[in-house]
Structure formats: C-alpha cells, structure tokens
Amino acid sequence: MQRGYQEIYFLYTYKHMVQSQRSVDGCYRAFDSQKRSHRDLHLVLCPERNLDTFYAAASRQVTYGGRRVGIFVWDDEMAVAVLRAVSDLGLSVPEQVGIVGFDDIDISSYLPQALTTVFYRKFEMGKLGAERLIERLNSKQVLPYKNLQLSLRLVGRETA
C-alpha cells in the first residue's frame, strides 16, 4: 500500500489452517492501520494449492480499472502462476500490477522478472518446531498452545 497500490488482492489457500486465518487478519489490520477501506481488499480463496488453480483465480478475479493493483500471494510458487496470469491479461508488472510472494524460494530471483517476496528463516522455523515437539513429547502434562513468530523481511525485486 505504501508503494501506491490502491486495490489489493490476497490469493491464499488452506482456509482452515491457523496460518491462513492469521494472514487474512493481518490484511485487515494493515488496512486498518493505514485507515484504508476494506472495500479495496479482495480476498481470493483458492480451493487447492496448485498452479492451475492460482492461475485461474488470478485470471478470473483480478481486474484493472485504472487503479494500481497489488497482489500478495500465498507463496512464491503460486505467485509464478499469478505472474503468468497477469501477463496473459495484458497487464504490465509492476507499473499496473505489483506481485509479492512469500517464502523466497531459490527460483524467485531467477524469473524473467525477479519476484518480490517475503523472506523468513526456514531453518529457524524447523528448529523451533522440532524443539516445541520434543518439549511436548517429554512433558507429562498437556502443554498449552504456544505462538511462535519469526522475523520477516521484504525482498524487493522487479515485480513490486
């Protein structure tokens, strides 16, 4: 939003996962913090996590009416399909439509237009998860749910 995108789309999947709901909540909080109308936020739930589904969703749902469009995608792999769909719609990236993925997979920087993405330390996530699992397995009591958060970093490239 700070880069001038007026219409924002979030293409996501796995509706029942806690991560999905937190991502949606984060979208609303971001809009609220910027005093932006929720009318400009378009949540697009993709029923399956595969390239065809995300391509089809972007092709059907993303519209350009003269206002800059920003698209945040569930992960970098699915963002590749969205990038293709936007290109096939004849829209210019990033001039008309900006695209941001999540997870900074290796191929993201090697695409014809390097993908802007959000980086997080996957090794740290695995380590924290394994430590928590071992803690729960070794406990004689049921341990309460524990929210673990990792630091995130925007990796600005060519798509936004």
C-alpha positions in Angstrom: 0.0 0.0 0.0 2.9 2.3 0.7 4.0 1.9 -2.9 0.8 3.4 -4.2 -1.2 0.2 -4.8 -4.9 1.1 -4.5 -6.6 -2.3 -5.0 -5.1 -5.1 -3.0 -5.7 -8.8 -3.6 -4.6 -11.6 -1.4 -4.7 -15.0 -3.1 -4.5 -17.8 -0.5 -5.4 -21.4 0.3 -6.0 -23.8 3.2 -8.9 -21.9 4.6 -9.0 -23.9 7.8 -5.3 -23.5 8.7 -4.5 -21.1 11.5 -1.8 -19.6 9.3 -4.5 -18.7 6.7 -6.8 -17.0 9.1 -3.9 -15.1 10.6 -2.8 -13.9 7.2 -6.3 -12.7 6.4 -6.5 -11.0 9.8 -3.1 -9.4 9.0 -4.6 -8.0 5.8 -7.4 -6.3 7.7 -5.0 -5.0 10.3 -2.8 -3.5 7.6 -5.8 -1.8 6.0 -7.0 -0.5 9.4 -3.5 0.9 10.3 -3.5 2.8 7.0 -7.1 3.9 7.5 -8.0 2.2 4.2 -11.4 1.0 3.3 -11.8 -2.8 3.4 -13.7 -2.3 0.1 -10.2 -2.1 -1.6 -9.2 -5.5 -0.2 -10.1 -8.6 -2.2 -9.6 -11.9 -0.5 -9.4 -14.7 -3.1 -9.6 -18.2 -1.6 -8.1 -20.8 -3.9 -9.7 -24.2 -3.2 -6.4 -26.1 -4.0 -2.8 -25.2 -3.8 -1.7 -25.8 -7.3 -0.5 -23.7 -10.2 -3.6 -24.1 -12.4 -5.9 -23.1 -9.5 -4.0 -19.9 -8.7 -3.6 -19.1 -12.4 -7.4 -19.5 -12.9 -8.2 -17.5 -9.8 -6.0 -14.6 -10.9 -7.3 -14.7 -14.4 -10.9 -14.5 -13.2 -10.7 -12.3 -10.1 -8.0 -9.7 -10.8 -9.3 -6.7 -12.6 -7.6 -3.5 -13.6 -9.7 -0.4 -13.8 -7.0 2.3 -13.9 -6.1 2.0 -10.2 -2.8 0.3 -9.4 -3.3 -3.3 -8.2 -1.2 -5.1 -5.7 -1.4 -8.8 -5.3 0.0 -10.7 -2.3 0.2 -14.5 -3.0 0.3 -17.4 -0.5 3.8 -18.5 -1.6 6.3 -17.9 -4.3 5.5 -21.0 -6.3 1.9 -19.9 -6.6 3.0 -16.3 -7.3 4.7 -17.7 -10.5 1.2 -18.7 -11.8 -0.3 -15.4 -10.8 2.5 -13.5 -12.6 1.8 -15.5 -15.8 -2.0 -14.9 -15.5 -1.4 -11.1 -15.1 0.9 -11.2 -18.1 -1.7 -13.1 -20.1 -4.3 -10.5 -19.2 -2.0 -7.9 -20.9 -1.2 -6.0 -17.7 2.2 -4.5 -17.0 4.1 -5.7 -13.9 4.9 -3.7 -11.8 3.5 -0.5 -13.5 -0.1 -1.6 -13.3 0.0 -4.7 -11.1 2.6 -5.4 -8.4 3.0 -9.0 -7.2 4.6 -10.2 -3.9 5.1 -13.8 -3.0 6.1 -15.4 0.3 9.0 -17.6 1.3 11.8 -16.5 -1.1 12.4 -19.9 -2.8 15.5 -20.0 -5.0 13.8 -19.6 -8.3 12.2 -16.3 -7.3 15.3 -14.3 -8.2 15.8 -16.2 -11.5 12.5 -15.5 -13.1 12.4 -13.2 -16.2 11.0 -10.6 -13.8 12.6 -11.4 -10.4 9.8 -11.9 -7.8 9.4 -9.5 -4.9 8.9 -11.7 -1.9 8.9 -12.0 1.9 11.8 -13.9 3.4 11.8 -15.9 6.6 14.3 -18.3 8.0 13.0 -21.7 7.2 15.8 -23.5 9.2 14.8 -21.4 12.3 11.1 -22.3 11.8 12.0 -26.0 11.6 14.3 -25.8 14.6 11.7 -24.0 16.8 9.0 -26.5 15.7 11.2 -29.5 16.5 12.1 -28.0 19.9 8.5 -27.5 20.7 7.6 -31.0 19.6 10.3 -32.5 21.8 9.1 -30.4 24.7 5.6 -31.7 24.3 6.7 -35.3 23.9 8.8 -35.1 27.1 6.1 -33.4 29.1 3.8 -35.4 31.4 1.2 -32.7 31.0 -0.6 -31.4 28.0 1.2 -28.1 27.2 -0.8 -25.1 26.1 -0.7 -23.8 22.5 2.3 -21.6 22.0 2.5 -18.9 19.4 6.0 -18.7 17.8 6.8 -15.8 15.5 9.6 -15.4 13.1 11.1 -12.2 11.8 10.1 -11.4 8.2 11.9 -9.3 5.6 10.6 -7.9 2.4 13.0 -8.7 -0.5 12.3 -6.0 -3.1 12.9 -7.2 -6.7 11.2 -6.4 -10.0 7.6 -7.4 -9.6 6.6 -4.7 -7.0 
